Amino acid sequence: GAVVSQHPSWVICKSGTSVKIECRSLDFQATTMFWYRQFPKQSLMLMATSNEGSKATYEQGVEKDKFLINHASLTLSTLTVTSAHPEDSSFYICSARGQGEYQPQHFGDGTRLSIL
Amino acid sequence: GQNIDQPTEMTATEGAIVQINCTYQTSGFNGLFWYQQHAGEAPTFLSYNVLDGLEEKGRFSSFLSRSKGYSYLLLKELQMKDSASYLCAVMDSNYQLIWGAGTKLIIKP
């Protein structure tokens, strides 16, 4: 149980392109989803927290107009990197948590984004 | 400020036992999580401790002492596939996860 699917797993695109990443909880309802970014050999950096049906809460320093998050249902959240540039290249990982703050976060497989 | 400390890297031998420590200072405490992350992959959940003591799950055990702000992950009968980074994360009073930088575990034959 507790499977989280994240697509696509790998994206290579030109600078200026917008990229959408999907995160789905397959066998549970995710009241809260999290979006992380991870640079090589570094720990996870939380970008934003989203609750179903409400606006995402962004961490300090994360541009909300650059990283658009939509959590339209209890099983789907999307992250759109708008007008991506080479410095946005990174490993993006989503996680989902069921009802209750004490539930563990279950992670998707991550999306490796490379902007040329 | 909030702080999670764990060793950057550890090396152990296949078949042996290794203990990865984690100390924390956070604003409130609602539990501590351990995750395993293989290189290039997303983390996978290993354990959750909210009360003092040892929780055993097969070859992996996790211990918590809230009074000392301390936890460890114990891995027994090490296998080559256990080579990974192990992340300690504490849930603070706002139910936010504070992540450690991770401990890279290298297993040698």
Contacts between the chains, C-beta under 8 A, distances in Angstrom:
chain1	res1	chain2	res2	distance
A	2	B	45	7.8
A	6	B	42	7.7
A	42	B	101	7.2
A	43	B	87	6.8
A	43	B	99	5.2
A	43	B	100	6.7
A	43	B	101	4.3
A	43	B	102	5.3
A	44	B	43	7.3
A	44	B	87	7.3
A	44	B	99	5.1
A	46	B	96	8.0
A	46	B	97	7.5
A	46	B	99	7.6
A	91	B	40	7.9
A	93	B	42	4.9
A	93	B	43	7.6
A	95	B	42	8.0
A	101	B	30	6.8
A	101	B	91	7.2
A	101	B	95	3.8
A	102	B	30	6.7
A	102	B	31	6.0
A	102	B	48	7.5
A	102	B	50	7.1
A	102	B	91	7.5
A	104	B	33	6.0
A	104	B	45	4.5
A	104	B	48	5.8
A	105	B	33	7.9
A	105	B	45	7.3
A	105	B	97	6.9
A	106	B	45	6.3
A	107	B	35	8.0
A	107	B	42	4.0
A	107	B	43	5.1
A	107	B	44	6.9
A	107	B	45	7.9
A	108	B	42	6.0
A	109	B	41	6.8
A	109	B	42	5.2
A	110	B	41	6.9
A	110	B	42	4.4
A	112	B	40	8.0
